[in-house]
Amino acid sequence: MTWIYVGAGAAGLLVLAALGVRVLVAARGLNRQIAAAHEQFGQNGRRRDETVPRAAYDRG
């Protein structure tokens, strides 16, 4: 009878391990997306390919 509990406990641990692996894979994917956003926007919060338009009073 004890082997049933041991087997159920091992199966439960296996499920938890599989879910933990899924969480780690999702965290790595999120880290890649965050890194890509940081690379795209840089330090100043604007896109790197975006130019700052001149103000209306600066136009000649």
C-alpha distance (Angstrom), angle and dihedral (degrees) to the residues before:
residue distance angle dihedral
M1 . . .
T2 3.78 . .
W3 3.80 91.5 .
I4 3.83 88.9 64.1
Y5 3.81 90.3 59.4
V6 3.78 91.7 45.0
G7 3.80 91.0 49.7
A8 3.81 92.6 47.1
G9 3.80 90.5 48.6
A10 3.80 91.8 49.8
A11 3.80 90.8 48.3
G12 3.80 89.9 50.3
L13 3.78 91.5 50.9
L14 3.79 90.0 49.0
V15 3.81 90.8 53.9
L16 3.80 91.0 48.6
A17 3.80 90.9 49.5
A18 3.81 91.6 50.8
L19 3.79 91.3 50.1
G20 3.81 90.1 47.6
V21 3.80 90.1 54.7
R22 3.81 90.1 51.1
V23 3.80 90.2 51.9
L24 3.81 91.6 50.2
V25 3.81 92.1 49.9
A26 3.81 91.0 49.2
A27 3.83 91.0 48.3
R28 3.80 90.9 52.5
G29 3.80 90.7 50.3
L30 3.80 90.8 49.5
N31 3.79 90.2 48.9
R32 3.81 89.7 53.8
Q33 3.80 91.2 50.6
I34 3.81 92.0 49.2
A35 3.80 91.0 48.9
A36 3.80 90.5 50.3
A37 3.81 90.8 50.5
H38 3.80 91.2 49.7
E39 3.78 89.9 49.5
Q40 3.80 91.8 48.1
F41 3.80 96.9 47.9
G42 3.80 101.0 30.7
Q43 3.79 124.4 -166.0
N44 3.80 99.8 -45.7
G45 3.81 97.1 57.4
R46 3.81 94.7 -116.0
R47 3.74 127.1 107.9
R48 3.78 111.4 -95.9
D49 3.82 92.9 -126.6
E50 3.80 92.9 47.3
T51 3.77 117.0 100.5
V52 3.77 121.4 -150.0
P53 3.79 109.8 -114.7
R54 3.78 116.9 -128.5
A55 3.78 116.8 -107.2
A56 3.79 119.0 -105.8
Y57 3.78 92.5 -110.4
D58 3.84 91.1 53.0
R59 3.79 93.7 57.4
G60 3.74 114.2 101.0
